[in-house]
Structures are given as structure tokens and as C-alpha cells.
Amino acid sequence: MAIAGTGPGVAAFAMRPFLPTPRETNLLVVLGCAALGCGLYLRHMIVDSSALELACAAGLPRASCILRRGVIDFHEMELFGGAALVAAIAHFVNPRLIAFAIAMCAAILGLLLANNELSAIAIGVLVVSFARPVRHSRASRPLPVPTMPAPTIAPASSKTSH
């Protein structure tokens, strides 16, 4: 009986879960913190600022008024959550670090800027994608080699030295 996953094609490819390397994880942490900081700034200093709202309503030409209008338009069209969901599905179908990073950052922005439904679904898809096996080429990322102790010939209670 053949074991599943064995055969002529196994030498070139191996199946294992999506798992970023430590360097990639550090990059994702930095991007997540940057998205969190940007989202908090946009939410509290641009969108919810009553002084900026009054200045923009008075017609003052400020760059922050243009940014505020853009963020509000993106919120109304649910672009933050939609972009997060599209990138999360793309990552689920074909796992890549860039798709994961885009989905994570867009979902963080979506959660902070009130696109909760689509962003929450995108985060769920990202979490499920960690359980999905990914096909990796051995040339791009070799599988770790398990280390086994050298086999002993004599029993453990033997008086001969090894």
C-alpha cells in the first residue's frame, strides 16, 4: 500500500503549513504596528476631529480635509474591508507573504475605520490559511532535516564504552 504524499513528485515538492520565517514574522509585526498606528491616527485625528470637521465644512483648503474626505469615501464604499477580504482569499488560494501582509494591514485599517464585517471575515480567512498545506519547492525553502541520535549497538546496560 502506498503512503499518501509519496511518489515521484515528492522529491521536488513538499506539503507543509504556511509558516513565515522569523525574518518575515518580524516584517509582519512592523507592518501590523504601522497599520495600527496609521489607523489610530486617521480615526482620531482626521475623521473624528470636530475642529477639522468644522474647518473642512467652512471650506478651508487643507490637505487634511482632502485626506478626511478620502477616508470617509473609502469607508462608505467599504474598500478597506473589501481589499482585506480579496487579499485574504488570494492568500488562501495561493499563500504568499505579500498577500498576507496586504490582507493583514487592510483588515487592521478596516477594523479601526469601521469596516468591521468584511475585515473580520478577512481575519478569519487569514487564521484558517495557517492550517492549509502549502506546496513549497525544495529549491526555494528546504525542509528541516530531523536530527536523530546515532544508533547504539550494545544495550544501555552494557559495560562497553560507546
ABEGO torsion letter per residue (X at the ends): XBBBGBEAAAAABBBBBBBBBAAAAAAAAAAAAAAAAAAAAAAAAAAABAAAAAAAAAGBBBAAAAAAAAAAAAAAAGAAAAAAAAAAAAAAABBBAAAAAAAAAAAAAAAAAGBAAAAAAAAAAAAAAAABBBBBBAAABBBBBBBBBBBBABBAABABBX
